[in-house]
Amino acid sequence: MKFGTKAIHAGVEPDPATGAIMTPIYQSSTYVQSAPGEHKGYAYSRTHNPTRTALQNALAALENGKHGLCFSSGMASIDAMIKMLRPGDEVVSTNDLYGGTYRIFTAVFAGLGITFRFVDMGDLKNVEEAITPKTKLIWAETPTNPMLKIIDIAALAALSKKHKCLLGVDNTFASPYLQNPMDHGADIVMHSVTKYLGGHSDVVMGALIVKDDALHERLAFIQNSCGAVPGPQDCFLVLRGLKTLHLRMQRHSENGKVIANWLAQHPKVDKVYWPGFATHPNHAIAARQMRDFGGMMSFSLKGDDMADATRFLSSTKLFALAESLGGVESLLGHPASMTHASIPREERLKNGMADTLIRLSVGLEDIEDLIADLEQALR
Ligand code: P1T
């Protein structure tokens, strides 16, 4: 089945009780048992809920995985994944990554005895050098947030197999429409469902997708034991969002391409970071492992002046200054003070993230209006 058909049909079937074509919102915490332990597969909604089951199955299908698990946020899904590890275990992670992921690694799990090494995965030698016999997980975001670096998933998968550790990929920026990390050998795919999967900026949710049954069993145990699950109403909203994922991603990519090229030729713009440029240092890898290049990009203004960046960030009218990304509406952000403020400044600068960097999440509006908005704000 091709992607658009899967986005509409995978995981869902008419409600067995009524024939309702849309999966109902099973707003119930518990389920009747005919005798102790005898039920229809549902005993308590922390463990299983039919609306969540439909969404989990849909996400597993879209990522070419076998099992999906949904959590109350993207961070809760990362939390569950790291809880598979033990004190003394080590993780090798990308150095350019969402600030909240850096924060949970360094300010929560490092204190529980897990070691995180952050490396520039643009050079695989750095990854190999950071791996030790204690490494249990390689963690990559690609494209990275916010520098839009591209990491070679297949090459990381080869390293993870060689060193007998898991490879987890945060696929939030790409969405399963643009990239399926499991096809390149990833063991765990993670999403901030809040972003493109939900697609309408009305839900906070996370997901993990795996193929391996034992890995699924362990993660489902953690999901149920720790309990950071989404409610059925939110699962319904994401099921609804998924039905247009392919169409939205096509338009995000179309609009993204026009804006990236327009910014690149603008006299007030210095660098534009977008993997679709043939001049992007990892463009060849992006072209190999992604189907298109999406609507996320970052850029800096000529002169690299904070006052200019601040004026620009406060001057757009359609692009809203806000955290998050991947919704139908265009957003812009200032990573240094917003999404990546919890990464120490020296670390940010070392990874190429200037204080003045501006990030765009290009939405689905008419391109002429988006360009006009950026033009007036740059002026
Ligand atoms: O916000 P939450 O659903 O908990 O997801 C966290 C997360 C994980 N991974 C990536 C790549 C992310 O971008 C995020 C959340 N990011 C933002 C809120 C942001 O504006 O970048």
Residues whose N, C-alpha, C, O or C-beta is under 5 A from the ligand:
A	BS01	P1T	S73 G74 M75 Y98 N145 D170 T172 S192 T194 M205 E323 S324 L325 T339
